[in-house]
Amino acid sequence: MTVQQAEPLELPEHMEPDNPLWRYALAQWQDPQVAEACLELQSEGWSVSRILCAGWLATQGQSFSGVEDAKVTEWRSRVTGCLRSARKSVPRANDHGVELRDTLAKAELLAEQLELALIWQTLKESEAERGNMQKSGTIIEQNLVAAAPSDNIPTRVKSHLELLASRLAGQTTRGGPSCS
């Protein structure tokens, strides 16, 4: 039986893994309510990196179109998603799998950092629509809707979106590139 190997992905030479978007994501993840809401939405098919990008852009007074570069979506599906799936496949209750599960969790975090670096790279290379800072509440709500995996947002996730809209837009860290 021959297993077909996937071609390695190409990453930009000058990526910035430690960038303002990554630092925003780390700061937001310290809020247990944000982390819980993001994980609940992730279980509904949402991308946490898209949610955090939407939040960061709102703090910059910018809109998120929901459109992503193909490199970002390919990285998410081929790397971040596969690592997450592998980690979730390792039983929690089995002592023999603890080290493997922890190693996969660390690898998943690194993959998420690189995913956000790819998003950051895209943001630096593009121009976003400038929003009105006086309506930042509206911007975060629109950005979160744009981050949704589909146009049909189920009622059961709206409370998570309301919580995220209030929490993610709370930190204003001006500066840095915009994205679309």
Helices and strands as residue ranges (DSSP letters): H 20-29, H 32-43, H 48-59, H 70-75, I 76-80, H 81-89, G 95-97, H 98-125, G 133-135, H 136-147, G 155-157, H 158-168
